[in-house]
Amino acid sequence: MKLSTIATHPIVVGISGASGSGIANGVISALLQMEVPVIATASSAARMVWQQEMDFSFGEALENWQDSGNFTYYPPADIQAPIASGTFPTHGMVIVPCSMSTVAAIAHGFSDNLIRRAADVCIKERRPLTIVPRETPLSAIHLENMAKLARLGVTVLPPEPPFYLKPRSLDDVIDFIVEKTLASLGVIETLPDKMQYQGPPR
Ligand SMILES: Cc1cc2nc3c(=O)[nH]c(=O)nc-3n(C[C@H](O)[C@H](O)[C@H](O)COP(=O)(O)O)c2cc1C
């Protein structure tokens, strides 16, 4: 796996209240392991979902990430945080997982919490923004909001399993989504070999 040259500016990670807390954990842990600085914020709904889906608390996760020395956390109500301003340099942002509520807010310019404001900043400053939206089935409202974001240059990366790679576990699927997310942000240039489609067995 080849690293790109971005590592100087932090990547903002917004965690909203859709299912998929494990993917958020995977993305942040992978970035920190690669020594990419991370600035994170999580909605109150995200913390509720985390409590239901994860074997360790969000507080414990924050402590682990903080141990890296490269991690900063701001509460979602802190709209004075540096990432609320376009003058603060970041490489870009991922919202993982991204709820339909957060998708709708961003698509309509509502910056009523730090996740939404930081995403608005990325769009206006033309910085990379990836969302990992999770909902099923999707209504026309959801699809229209995501289409609007896609047309603005946002990468819409649903956490779809790579069936063709025959994942054996949820962890395999999460690892794949994490790598696709890192690639979408330009943190890595190529996926690890085992995650690349090699064509049909010969
Ligand atoms: C356990 C649980 C799972 C949820 N899963 C989803 C989901 O997959 N997608 C979604 O859009 N909303 C989901 N929600 C609803 C959102 O959390 C809710 O709309 C919330 O207001 C989103 O707020 P936020 O965007 O500020 O995080 C879920 C809620 C709970 C409690």
The ligand as an ORCA input file, in Angstrom:
! r2SCAN-3c Opt
* xyz 0 1
  C     -29.728      2.436     16.964
  C     -30.022      3.492     15.956
  C     -29.682      3.276     14.635
  C     -29.941      4.236     13.679
  N     -29.577      3.987     12.389
  C     -29.751      4.937     11.451
  C     -29.280      4.712     10.125
  O     -28.705      3.661      9.797
  N     -29.425      5.700      9.233
  C     -30.030      6.904      9.547
  O     -30.101      7.782      8.681
  N     -30.491      7.140     10.802
  C     -30.374      6.194     11.756
  N     -30.806      6.427     13.044
  C     -31.555      7.660     13.322
  C     -30.628      8.863     13.588
  O     -29.781      8.588     14.682
  C     -31.465     10.111     13.853
  O     -32.128     10.522     12.659
  C     -30.661     11.265     14.422
  O     -31.515     12.366     14.612
  C     -29.513     11.659     13.528
  O     -28.879     12.800     14.065
  P     -27.420     13.254     13.565
  O     -27.491     13.287     12.073
  O     -27.252     14.604     14.164
  O     -26.453     12.275     14.105
  C     -30.559      5.469     14.030
  C     -30.889      5.688     15.377
  C     -30.623      4.718     16.323
  C     -30.956      4.992     17.756
*
